[in-house]
Amino acid sequence: MDVKIYSNQDVLEIIAAIPEGHYHTRFILKLKDQIIVLQEATVAGLLRAFALTALHPTRKGIILKNKLVKQEKKHGFAKYQLIEIPDSEEEAVRRVSMILNMNKH
């Protein structure tokens, strides 16, 4: 899998809007070499991961994994959700460190 690392200067524009005929926000990341479109549920997962690490006094990592939610879910939620993997902090730190170290060469 190809790994691309983007710094803030590589992000040319971020656009968020609810498209006509839709109910959920789409996010467009206009980068120096590509455009990425993210659905609201994906950004919600990113925000949860951010809040549970950056805003937590001790936690350093978290892994959210795409899972099919078989039980009854709240209205408006998709059947596939990014769900927290319990006790994933050390594995998250290890994986991020490994990927960043691979790209130093």
Short mmCIF file of the C-alpha atoms (twelve columns), coordinates in Angstrom:
data_MODEL
# 
_entry.id   MODEL 
# 
loop_
_atom_site.group_PDB 
_atom_site.id 
_atom_site.type_symbol 
_atom_site.label_atom_id 
_atom_site.label_alt_id 
_atom_site.label_comp_id 
_atom_site.label_asym_id 
_atom_site.label_seq_id 
_atom_site.Cartn_x 
_atom_site.Cartn_y 
_atom_site.Cartn_z 
_atom_site.pdbx_PDB_model_num 
ATOM 1   C CA . MET A 1   0.000   0.000  0.000  1 
ATOM 2   C CA . ASP A 2   1.317   3.415  -0.958 1 
ATOM 3   C CA . VAL A 3   1.733   5.845  1.954  1 
ATOM 4   C CA . LYS A 4   1.432   9.586  1.357  1 
ATOM 5   C CA . ILE A 5   2.119   12.066 4.123  1 
ATOM 6   C CA . TYR A 6   0.589   15.525 3.770  1 
ATOM 7   C CA . SER A 7   1.604   18.558 5.791  1 
ATOM 8   C CA . ASN A 8   -0.727  21.484 6.318  1 
ATOM 9   C CA . GLN A 9   0.921   23.383 3.444  1 
ATOM 10  C CA . ASP A 10  -0.108  20.555 1.091  1 
ATOM 11  C CA . VAL A 11  -3.805  21.111 1.824  1 
ATOM 12  C CA . LEU A 12  -4.995  23.730 -0.631 1 
ATOM 13  C CA . GLU A 13  -8.624  23.793 0.441  1 
ATOM 14  C CA . ILE A 14  -11.207 22.034 2.591  1 
ATOM 15  C CA . ILE A 15  -14.835 22.242 1.527  1 
ATOM 16  C CA . ALA A 16  -17.758 20.948 3.580  1 
ATOM 17  C CA . ALA A 17  -21.366 20.931 2.386  1 
ATOM 18  C CA . ILE A 18  -24.534 18.898 2.292  1 
ATOM 19  C CA . PRO A 19  -25.044 18.139 -1.404 1 
ATOM 20  C CA . GLU A 20  -28.437 18.733 -2.988 1 
ATOM 21  C CA . GLY A 21  -30.690 15.753 -2.417 1 
ATOM 22  C CA . HIS A 22  -28.594 14.430 0.506  1 
ATOM 23  C CA . TYR A 23  -28.887 14.611 4.295  1 
ATOM 24  C CA . HIS A 24  -25.265 14.246 5.362  1 
ATOM 25  C CA . THR A 25  -22.219 16.467 4.937  1 
ATOM 26  C CA . ARG A 26  -19.492 15.598 2.441  1 
ATOM 27  C CA . PHE A 27  -15.964 16.882 2.917  1 
ATOM 28  C CA . ILE A 28  -13.623 17.623 0.043  1 
ATOM 29  C CA . LEU A 29  -9.900  17.818 0.722  1 
ATOM 30  C CA . LYS A 30  -8.198  19.532 -2.177 1 
ATOM 31  C CA . LEU A 31  -4.558  18.510 -1.879 1 
ATOM 32  C CA . LYS A 32  -1.567  19.472 -3.979 1 
ATOM 33  C CA . ASP A 33  -1.803  16.244 -6.014 1 
ATOM 34  C CA . GLN A 34  -5.334  14.888 -5.575 1 
ATOM 35  C CA . ILE A 35  -8.846  15.515 -4.321 1 
ATOM 36  C CA . ILE A 36  -10.298 13.305 -1.589 1 
ATOM 37  C CA . VAL A 37  -14.014 13.181 -0.758 1 
ATOM 38  C CA . LEU A 38  -14.970 11.937 2.710  1 
ATOM 39  C CA . GLN A 39  -18.424 11.119 3.979  1 
ATOM 40  C CA . GLU A 40  -19.735 12.533 7.231  1 
ATOM 41  C CA . ALA A 41  -19.417 9.196  9.065  1 
ATOM 42  C CA . THR A 42  -15.718 9.010  8.212  1 
ATOM 43  C CA . VAL A 43  -15.061 12.516 9.499  1 
ATOM 44  C CA . ALA A 44  -17.071 11.689 12.632 1 
ATOM 45  C CA . GLY A 45  -14.684 8.759  13.174 1 
ATOM 46  C CA . LEU A 46  -11.692 11.043 12.686 1 
ATOM 47  C CA . LEU A 47  -13.114 13.523 15.189 1 
ATOM 48  C CA . ARG A 48  -13.779 10.773 17.745 1 
ATOM 49  C CA . ALA A 49  -10.235 9.445  17.308 1 
ATOM 50  C CA . PHE A 50  -8.861  12.979 17.672 1 
ATOM 51  C CA . ALA A 51  -10.903 13.721 20.785 1 
ATOM 52  C CA . LEU A 52  -10.019 10.399 22.396 1 
ATOM 53  C CA . THR A 53  -6.277  10.967 21.920 1 
ATOM 54  C CA . ALA A 54  -5.324  14.644 21.535 1 
ATOM 55  C CA . LEU A 55  -7.814  15.863 24.125 1 
ATOM 56  C CA . HIS A 56  -7.269  12.986 26.571 1 
ATOM 57  C CA . PRO A 57  -4.796  13.612 29.421 1 
ATOM 58  C CA . THR A 58  -2.962  10.279 29.081 1 
ATOM 59  C CA . ARG A 59  -4.108  8.310  26.021 1 
ATOM 60  C CA . LYS A 60  -1.658  8.313  23.091 1 
ATOM 61  C CA . GLY A 61  -3.463  6.267  20.472 1 
ATOM 62  C CA . ILE A 62  -6.628  4.527  19.358 1 
ATOM 63  C CA . ILE A 63  -7.708  2.268  16.517 1 
ATOM 64  C CA . LEU A 64  -11.189 2.492  15.020 1 
ATOM 65  C CA . LYS A 65  -12.109 -0.412 12.762 1 
ATOM 66  C CA . ASN A 66  -14.899 -0.659 10.199 1 
ATOM 67  C CA . LYS A 67  -17.540 -3.049 11.529 1 
ATOM 68  C CA . LEU A 68  -21.036 -4.078 10.529 1 
ATOM 69  C CA . VAL A 69  -23.377 -3.034 13.343 1 
ATOM 70  C CA . LYS A 70  -25.834 -5.906 13.692 1 
ATOM 71  C CA . GLN A 71  -27.709 -4.618 16.713 1 
ATOM 72  C CA . GLU A 72  -30.285 -1.840 16.471 1 
ATOM 73  C CA . LYS A 73  -28.538 1.467  15.900 1 
ATOM 74  C CA . LYS A 74  -29.583 5.061  16.395 1 
ATOM 75  C CA . HIS A 75  -31.612 6.711  13.630 1 
ATOM 76  C CA . GLY A 76  -29.491 8.098  10.806 1 
ATOM 77  C CA . PHE A 77  -26.464 5.886  11.475 1 
ATOM 78  C CA . ALA A 78  -25.111 3.667  8.695  1 
ATOM 79  C CA . LYS A 79  -24.898 -0.084 9.203  1 
ATOM 80  C CA . TYR A 80  -21.099 0.066  8.828  1 
ATOM 81  C CA . GLN A 81  -19.387 2.109  11.536 1 
ATOM 82  C CA . LEU A 82  -15.854 2.881  12.677 1 
ATOM 83  C CA . ILE A 83  -15.852 1.231  16.104 1 
ATOM 84  C CA . GLU A 84  -13.120 1.559  18.743 1 
ATOM 85  C CA . ILE A 85  -10.942 -1.512 19.226 1 
ATOM 86  C CA . PRO A 86  -10.552 -1.997 22.995 1 
ATOM 87  C CA . ASP A 87  -7.013  -1.747 24.383 1 
ATOM 88  C CA . SER A 88  -5.636  -0.570 21.017 1 
ATOM 89  C CA . GLU A 89  -3.493  2.283  22.338 1 
ATOM 90  C CA . GLU A 90  -0.093  0.555  22.162 1 
ATOM 91  C CA . GLU A 91  -0.838  -1.004 18.768 1 
ATOM 92  C CA . ALA A 92  -1.918  2.385  17.380 1 
ATOM 93  C CA . VAL A 93  1.303   4.036  18.567 1 
ATOM 94  C CA . ARG A 94  3.361   1.166  17.142 1 
ATOM 95  C CA . ARG A 95  1.668   1.297  13.719 1 
ATOM 96  C CA . VAL A 96  1.912   5.077  13.340 1 
ATOM 97  C CA . SER A 97  5.565   5.043  14.419 1 
ATOM 98  C CA . MET A 98  6.355   2.235  11.965 1 
ATOM 99  C CA . ILE A 99  4.710   3.995  9.015  1 
ATOM 100 C CA . LEU A 100 6.422   7.315  9.786  1 
ATOM 101 C CA . ASN A 101 9.797   5.594  10.170 1 
ATOM 102 C CA . MET A 102 9.351   3.750  6.835  1 
ATOM 103 C CA . ASN A 103 8.937   7.062  5.041  1 
ATOM 104 C CA . LYS A 104 12.130  8.616  6.416  1 
ATOM 105 C CA . HIS A 105 14.222  6.616  3.944  1 
# 
